[in-house]
């Protein structure tokens, strides 16, 4: 039986060794269902970003079970983690677009690891995804010609173009004003939900909490509220 996109049980993680060892995650358990949007919130240093990087297979697990898209990450080799990362869409505070490529080329870059997809098809799929995020008339523009909200929409398109099973977002609205930030996260929610894609989003931004199906609060490396597994939301129609 296929489980939820994210299944964490007893996850503990520390930096340093010996007297310098510092636990940043303590016995964290969490589930994220298909199509569910879970926001991780809490004070700086509470372990949110470390947890996100573990779920994203960006660092090796230490203790506990981490099943992401059916892959157990506890004890996983680097090659297995690299393969898993290709099935996850990442969105960060900084859009991380390449300034010398157009919006469409930036989105198409996410498809380059698929050696079976020709360049023309990659560009066509990128254009379709940009249309889906409301940038049909901006596909040929360079990042410097786009507003902050538009650049983050390009980043959303890039994260979704490869039909990932999971979206991980780290402070995606921190550099945006209220209107732009709200538009970006609502767009991300609607597109991901229509595809049944789970979203795990880290934020300090109280303006976007209303997009979540569930808010999970962390303090001192522990989940202190909101850990109960929620019902998977119905896909948008």
C-alpha positions in Angstrom: 0.0 0.0 0.0 1.4 3.4 -0.9 1.6 5.8 2.0 1.4 9.5 2.3 4.0 11.7 0.5 5.6 12.6 3.8 5.8 10.1 6.7 8.2 11.1 9.5 8.5 9.1 12.8 10.8 9.9 15.6 13.2 12.1 13.6 16.1 13.5 15.6 18.9 15.5 14.1 22.0 17.2 15.6 24.9 19.3 14.5 28.4 18.8 15.9 29.9 16.0 18.0 30.8 15.4 21.6 30.5 18.5 23.8 29.7 20.6 20.7 26.7 18.4 19.8 23.5 20.4 19.5 20.1 18.8 18.8 18.0 20.8 16.4 15.2 18.3 15.9 13.9 16.1 18.7 11.6 13.1 18.1 9.6 14.8 15.3 6.7 12.8 13.8 4.7 14.3 10.9 2.4 13.2 8.1 1.5 15.1 4.9 -1.3 13.7 2.8 -1.7 13.9 -1.0 -3.0 17.3 -1.9 -2.6 18.6 1.6 -0.9 22.0 2.3 0.9 22.0 5.6 2.7 25.1 6.9 5.5 24.8 9.3 5.8 27.8 11.6 7.6 28.8 14.8 10.5 31.0 16.0 13.9 31.2 14.3 16.0 28.3 15.3 13.1 26.0 16.0 14.3 23.5 13.4 11.8 24.2 10.6 14.4 24.6 7.8 16.5 21.7 9.0 13.3 19.5 8.8 12.6 20.8 5.3 16.1 19.9 4.1 15.8 16.4 5.5 12.4 15.8 3.8 14.0 17.2 0.6 16.8 14.7 0.8 19.3 17.6 0.9 21.1 16.1 3.9 21.4 12.6 5.3 19.1 11.4 8.0 20.5 10.5 11.4 17.8 9.0 13.7 14.2 8.0 13.0 12.2 7.1 9.9 11.8 9.4 7.0 9.6 8.1 4.2 9.3 10.6 1.3 7.3 9.6 -1.8 7.6 6.0 -0.7 11.4 6.2 -0.3 12.9 5.5 3.1 15.7 8.0 3.7 17.1 6.6 6.9 20.3 4.9 5.7 19.8 5.9 2.1 22.8 6.3 -0.2 23.6 9.6 -1.9 22.5 8.3 -5.2 19.1 7.4 -3.9 18.7 10.9 -2.4 19.7 12.5 -5.6 17.1 10.4 -7.5 14.4 11.4 -4.9 15.3 15.1 -5.3 14.4 14.9 -8.9 10.8 14.0 -7.9 10.4 17.0 -5.6 9.7 20.7 -6.5 11.7 23.2 -4.5 10.8 26.9 -4.0 12.9 29.2 -2.0 12.8 32.8 -0.7 15.1 33.8 -3.5 13.7 32.8 -6.8 17.2 31.5 -7.9 16.5 32.3 -11.6 19.4 32.4 -14.0 19.6 36.0 -15.2 20.9 35.2 -18.6 18.0 32.9 -19.5 14.4 33.9 -20.4 11.5 32.9 -18.1 10.7 30.0 -20.4 14.3 28.8 -20.5 14.5 29.0 -16.7 11.5 26.8 -16.4 12.7 24.4 -19.1 15.9 23.9 -17.1 14.0 21.8 -14.6 13.3 19.3 -17.4 16.9 18.9 -18.6 17.6 15.9 -16.4 15.1 14.0 -18.5 17.3 12.9 -21.3 14.3 11.5 -23.3 12.7 15.0 -23.7 13.8 17.0 -26.7 14.6 20.7 -26.3 11.5 21.8 -28.3 9.2 19.7 -26.0 10.9 21.1 -22.9 10.3 24.6 -24.1 6.7 23.9 -25.0 6.0 22.4 -21.6 7.7 25.3 -19.9 5.5 27.7 -21.9 2.4 25.8 -20.9 3.4 26.0 -17.3 4.0 29.7 -17.5 0.6 30.2 -19.0 -0.8 28.3 -16.0 0.8 30.8 -13.6 -0.5 33.7 -15.6 2.7 34.7 -17.4 1.7 33.8 -21.0 2.9 37.2 -22.2 6.1 37.2 -20.2 7.7 33.9 -21.4 10.5 35.6 -23.5 11.5 38.2 -20.8 14.6 38.0 -18.7 14.3 38.0 -14.9 15.5 41.6 -14.7 12.4 42.6 -16.8 10.0 41.0 -14.3 8.6 42.2 -11.0 9.4 40.3 -7.8 6.0 38.6 -7.8 6.4 37.6 -11.5 9.9 36.1 -10.8 8.5 34.1 -7.9 5.7 32.9 -10.3 8.4 31.7 -12.6 9.9 29.8 -9.7 6.5 28.2 -9.0 6.3 27.2 -12.7 9.7 25.7 -12.5 8.9 23.7 -9.4 5.7 22.3 -10.9 6.7 21.7 -14.5 8.1 18.2 -13.9 4.9 17.1 -12.1 6.6 16.4 -8.8 5.0 14.3 -6.1 5.8 16.9 -3.4 6.5 20.6 -3.2 8.8 22.0 -0.5 8.8 25.8 -0.1 11.1 27.8 2.3 9.9 31.4 3.0 8.5 31.8 -0.6 6.9 35.1 0.2 9.5 36.8 2.5 10.7 39.1 -0.3 7.3 40.0 -1.6 4.7 42.6 -0.6 1.4 41.4 0.8 -0.5 41.4 -2.5 2.2 39.6 -4.5 2.9 37.1 -1.7 -0.8 36.3 -1.4 -1.2 35.8 -5.1 1.9 33.5 -5.3 0.8 31.2 -2.5 -2.8 31.0 -3.6 -1.6 30.2 -7.1 0.7 27.5 -5.8 -2.1 26.1 -3.7 -4.6 25.9 -6.5 -2.2 24.4 -9.0 -0.8 21.8 -6.6 -4.2 20.8 -5.2 -5.6 20.3 -8.7 -2.8 17.8 -9.3 -3.1 16.2 -5.8 0.4 17.4 -5.0 1.3 17.8 -1.3 3.0 21.0 -0.1 5.2 21.5 3.0 5.9 25.2 3.4 8.1 26.9 6.0 7.2 30.5 6.8 7.3 33.3 9.3 4.8 35.2 7.3 1.4 35.4 9.1 -0.2 36.9 6.0 -0.3 33.5 4.2 -1.4 31.1 7.0 -5.0 31.0 5.6 -3.9 28.9 2.6 -3.0 26.0 4.8 -5.0 22.9 5.5 -3.0 22.5 8.6 -0.5 24.6 10.5 2.3 22.8 12.4 4.1 24.8 15.0 7.7 24.0 16.1 9.6 25.1 19.1 13.1 24.0 20.2 13.2 21.2 17.7 9.9 19.7 18.6 6.4 19.8 17.1 4.3 21.5 19.7 1.0 21.9 17.8 -0.8 20.7 14.7 0.9 17.3 14.3 -2.3 15.4 13.9 -2.8 14.0 10.4 -5.5 15.8 8.5 -8.0 14.7 5.9 -6.7 14.9 2.4 -8.5 17.9 0.7 -10.7 17.3 -2.3 -8.9 18.3 -5.6 -9.8 21.7 -7.0 -12.3 21.6 -9.8 
